[in-house]
Amino acid sequence: MIAVAALVLGVVLGVVIDIDIPIALQPYLPIAVIAALDALFGGVRAHFDHRFDDRQFTVSFISNVLIAAVIVYLGDQLGVGSQLSTGVVVVLGIRIFSNAAAIRRHLFGA
């Protein structure tokens, strides 16, 4: 319940507070958000599968964001940043929808 309250508080603060992201970090923010969503949906799925571990969730959350940011950074350095960004979005998107489908099956039995 604490995690849900923290999520709601974070979303509300993100909407209310106007934060200026430095231009150098702007390409990485959408990828970081998608990586964080992947970890979040994975954690919810693990909860419904009765195998949730808070340490594993935390490590997954942080490592997903860092790895996705490093991949995009390397792509920028190689001059193929948009292609690698697209690849990261596709892979994480597939994982998010796979976890969402598993959550839906748990909730609705279909």
TIDOVEX-727628 format. One line per field, with one value per residue: x, y, z of N, C-alpha, C in turn; residue number from 1; residue in one letter. Coordinates in Angstrom, 2 decimals, decimal comma. Layout:
npx c(X|...)
npy c(Y|...)
npz c(Z|...)
capx c(X|...)
capy c(Y|...)
capz c(Z|...)
cpx c(X|...)
cpy c(Y|...)
cpz c(Z|...)
num c(NUM|...)
residu c(A|...)
END
This chain:
npx c(0,82|2,02|3,70|1,89|0,72|3,00|3,49|1,19|1,51|3,92|3,14|1,22|2,84|4,59|2,88|1,96|4,24|6,46|9,10|12,23|13,94|17,30|18,67|20,55|19,82|17,30|16,82|16,99|15,05|12,35|12,95|13,87|11,53|9,90|11,39|11,17|8,41|8,26|9,55|7,76|5,30|6,24|6,71|4,10|2,96|4,52|3,63|0,97|1,53|2,44|5,15|6,61|9,38|10,81|13,46|14,42|12,69|13,46|16,15|15,73|14,21|16,01|18,21|17,02|16,38|18,94|20,38|18,87|19,26|22,04|22,26|20,94|22,62|25,06|24,19|23,79|26,42|27,52|26,17|23,74|21,51|18,68|17,80|18,60|17,17|14,58|14,66|14,98|12,56|10,74|11,41|11,05|8,40|7,11|7,57|6,16|3,49|3,21|3,41|1,19|-0,85|-0,67|-1,34|-3,96|-5,12|-4,92|-6,57|-9,08|-9,46|-9,28)
npy c(-1,19|1,17|1,57|2,09|4,46|6,10|6,09|7,40|9,88|10,68|10,94|12,99|15,09|15,32|16,29|18,70|20,24|22,24|21,20|21,89|20,18|19,57|20,26|18,45|16,08|15,49|13,65|11,21|10,95|10,06|7,38|6,44|6,64|4,75|2,44|2,39|2,01|-0,55|-2,05|-1,53|-2,70|-5,31|-5,80|-5,65|-7,82|-9,89|-9,71|-10,60|-13,20|-14,20|-14,04|-11,80|-9,78|-7,36|-6,39|-7,43|-6,11|-3,42|-3,45|-4,26|-2,10|0,11|-0,85|-1,32|1,31|2,50|0,87|1,18|3,94|4,01|2,51|4,22|6,45|5,38|4,89|7,53|8,44|6,88|7,80|6,77|7,16|7,50|5,14|3,16|4,04|3,61|0,82|0,12|1,11|-0,52|-3,13|-2,88|-2,07|-4,37|-6,07|-4,70|-4,86|-7,62|-8,21|-6,72|-8,16|-10,56|-9,61|-8,79|-11,30|-12,43|-10,72|-10,71|-13,25|-13,85)
npz c(0,00|0,64|-1,51|-3,58|-2,65|-2,70|-5,44|-6,43|-5,14|-6,32|-9,03|-8,81|-7,81|-9,96|-11,93|-10,83|-10,07|-11,89|-13,57|-14,89|-17,25|-17,98|-21,21|-22,17|-20,94|-21,85|-24,06|-22,77|-20,83|-21,70|-22,33|-19,89|-18,39|-19,68|-19,17|-16,40|-16,15|-17,22|-15,22|-13,13|-14,04|-14,20|-11,49|-10,46|-11,78|-10,69|-8,08|-8,32|-9,10|-6,78|-6,11|-5,50|-4,73|-2,82|-2,87|-5,29|-7,02|-6,62|-7,48|-10,13|-11,08|-10,86|-12,37|-14,90|-15,72|-15,74|-17,57|-19,93|-20,33|-20,71|-23,08|-24,89|-24,65|-25,65|-28,25|-29,09|-29,03|-31,03|-33,18|-33,89|-32,34|-32,41|-33,61|-31,79|-29,58|-30,47|-30,65|-27,93|-26,91|-28,28|-27,36|-24,54|-24,59|-25,58|-23,42|-21,42|-22,38|-22,37|-19,63|-18,80|-20,01|-18,58|-16,04|-16,54|-17,06|-14,52|-13,05|-14,39|-15,32|-17,98)
capx c(0,00|2,94|4,19|0,81|0,63|4,17|3,28|0,19|2,15|4,89|2,42|0,63|3,93|5,08|1,93|1,82|5,51|7,05|10,52|12,96|14,92|18,37|18,58|21,41|19,16|15,97|16,64|17,00|13,89|11,29|13,43|13,89|10,14|9,43|12,09|10,57|7,10|8,49|9,81|6,52|4,39|6,83|6,47|2,67|2,76|5,12|2,73|-0,16|2,06|2,87|6,60|7,18|10,48|11,06|14,85|14,52|11,99|14,29|17,30|15,20|13,80|17,20|19,03|16,32|16,54|20,34|20,77|18,22|19,94|23,36|22,08|20,64|23,84|25,98|23,65|24,09|27,85|27,78|25,42|22,53|20,72|17,24|17,54|18,69|16,03|13,42|14,82|14,70|11,12|10,03|11,64|10,37|6,96|6,66|7,57|5,06|2,23|3,19|3,06|-0,19|-1,73|-0,66|-2,12|-5,36|-5,56|-5,10|-7,70|-10,37|-9,54|-9,39)
capy c(0,00|2,30|1,78|2,73|5,85|6,81|6,27|8,45|11,13|11,04|11,41|14,30|16,07|15,50|17,10|20,01|20,98|22,43|20,93|22,07|19,14|20,09|19,80|17,28|14,88|15,30|12,41|10,02|10,91|9,12|6,00|6,11|6,44|3,46|1,40|2,35|1,38|-1,99|-2,61|-1,42|-3,75|-6,58|-5,95|-5,95|-9,20|-10,76|-9,70|-11,49|-14,56|-14,51|-14,18|-10,47|-9,56|-5,92|-6,15|-7,70|-5,02|-2,22|-3,65|-4,26|-0,73|0,94|-1,36|-1,06|2,72|2,77|0,16|1,85|5,22|3,73|2,11|5,43|7,25|4,78|5,16|8,93|8,54|6,21|8,48|6,01|7,26|7,30|3,72|2,40|4,45|2,87|-0,57|0,02|1,32|-1,71|-4,26|-2,63|-2,05|-5,76|-6,59|-4,05|-5,44|-9,02|-8,16|-6,22|-9,29|-11,49|-8,96|-8,87|-12,68|-12,63|-9,93|-11,01|-14,64|-13,97)
capz c(0,00|0,67|-2,87|-4,35|-2,18|-3,22|-6,87|-6,61|-4,73|-7,36|-10,22|-8,49|-7,76|-11,32|-12,69|-10,22|-10,06|-13,21|-13,46|-16,14|-17,48|-18,83|-22,61|-22,36|-20,40|-22,43|-24,85|-21,93|-19,94|-22,13|-22,24|-18,46|-17,95|-20,21|-18,42|-15,07|-16,31|-17,39|-13,89|-12,36|-14,48|-13,78|-10,05|-10,26|-12,23|-9,68|-6,92|-8,60|-9,18|-5,42|-6,06|-5,44|-3,80|-2,90|-3,28|-6,72|-7,70|-6,56|-8,37|-11,49|-11,40|-11,06|-13,48|-16,16|-16,08|-16,07|-18,80|-21,06|-20,53|-21,27|-24,48|-25,66|-24,65|-26,61|-29,58|-29,41|-29,30|-32,31|-34,23|-34,21|-31,11|-32,62|-33,89|-30,54|-28,75|-30,98|-30,24|-26,49|-26,72|-28,78|-26,45|-23,27|-24,87|-25,65|-22,05|-20,69|-22,82|-21,91|-18,21|-18,70|-20,36|-17,44|-14,97|-16,94|-16,84|-13,07|-12,55|-15,02|-15,71|-19,44)
cpx c(0,86|3,44|3,14|0,66|1,81|4,04|2,29|0,78|3,15|4,23|1,83|1,72|4,49|4,18|1,89|3,10|6,07|8,57|11,15|14,05|16,03|18,32|19,42|20,75|17,82|15,82|16,50|15,76|12,78|11,70|13,46|12,49|9,62|10,10|11,51|9,18|7,22|8,72|8,54|5,53|4,92|6,61|5,02|2,39|3,33|4,25|1,56|0,27|2,56|4,36|7,30|8,26|10,89|12,50|15,02|13,82|12,85|15,48|16,85|14,85|15,02|18,01|18,34|16,54|17,98|20,78|20,14|18,90|21,32|23,26|21,81|21,87|24,85|25,50|23,91|25,56|28,23|27,05|24,16|21,57|19,26|16,91|17,61|17,57|14,78|13,48|14,50|13,21|10,34|10,18|10,91|8,85|6,39|6,58|6,42|3,73|2,11|2,81|1,63|-1,18|-1,80|-1,47|-3,60|-5,92|-5,78|-6,34|-9,04|-10,51|-9,67|-8,17)
cpy c(1,25|2,61|2,47|4,19|6,68|7,06|7,40|9,81|11,60|11,57|12,79|15,37|16,34|16,37|18,54|20,85|21,04|22,31|21,12|21,01|19,74|19,46|18,56|15,99|14,58|14,06|11,16|9,88|9,98|7,66|5,56|5,86|5,10|2,31|1,27|1,70|-0,13|-2,65|-2,59|-2,52|-5,13|-6,85|-6,29|-7,40|-10,18|-10,82|-10,66|-12,95|-15,04|-14,79|-12,82|-10,40|-8,09|-5,60|-6,37|-6,60|-3,77|-2,32|-3,63|-2,86|0,12|0,46|-1,16|0,36|3,00|2,10|0,82|3,18|5,02|3,33|3,33|6,33|6,70|5,00|6,59|9,10|7,92|6,86|7,74|6,02|6,99|5,84|2,89|2,78|3,71|1,41|-0,78|0,15|0,08|-2,88|-4,06|-2,57|-3,46|-6,36|-6,00|-4,68|-6,90|-9,08|-7,68|-7,34|-10,30|-10,91|-9,04|-10,28|-12,96|-11,92|-10,42|-12,45|-14,85|-13,39)
cpz c(0,00|-0,73|-3,73|-3,95|-2,70|-4,71|-7,14|-6,24|-5,78|-8,62|-9,98|-8,46|-9,15|-12,17|-12,15|-10,34|-11,47|-13,09|-14,84|-16,23|-18,36|-20,23|-22,84|-21,88|-21,05|-23,30|-24,01|-21,06|-20,43|-22,02|-20,78|-17,94|-18,43|-19,47|-17,01|-15,12|-16,50|-16,04|-13,04|-12,75|-14,13|-12,30|-9,75|-10,66|-11,20|-8,43|-7,14|-8,72|-7,82|-5,35|-6,05|-4,38|-3,92|-3,30|-4,77|-7,51|-7,74|-7,50|-9,82|-11,94|-11,74|-12,26|-14,83|-16,63|-16,50|-17,37|-20,02|-21,36|-21,15|-22,74|-25,35|-25,74|-25,67|-28,04|-30,02|-29,77|-30,64|-33,47|-34,66|-33,02|-31,32|-32,90|-32,61|-29,58|-29,17|-30,58|-28,77|-26,23|-27,16|-27,80|-25,13|-23,45|-24,94|-24,25|-21,25|-21,08|-22,41|-20,43|-18,01|-19,03|-19,21|-16,27|-15,28|-16,72|-15,35|-12,56|-13,09|-15,46|-17,21|-20,10)
num c(1|2|3|4|5|6|7|8|9|10|11|12|13|14|15|16|17|18|19|20|21|22|23|24|25|26|27|28|29|30|31|32|33|34|35|36|37|38|39|40|41|42|43|44|45|46|47|48|49|50|51|52|53|54|55|56|57|58|59|60|61|62|63|64|65|66|67|68|69|70|71|72|73|74|75|76|77|78|79|80|81|82|83|84|85|86|87|88|89|90|91|92|93|94|95|96|97|98|99|100|101|102|103|104|105|106|107|108|109|110)
residu c(M|I|A|V|A|A|L|V|L|G|V|V|L|G|V|V|I|D|I|D|I|P|I|A|L|Q|P|Y|L|P|I|A|V|I|A|A|L|D|A|L|F|G|G|V|R|A|H|F|D|H|R|F|D|D|R|Q|F|T|V|S|F|I|S|N|V|L|I|A|A|V|I|V|Y|L|G|D|Q|L|G|V|G|S|Q|L|S|T|G|V|V|V|V|L|G|I|R|I|F|S|N|A|A|A|I|R|R|H|L|F|G|A)
END
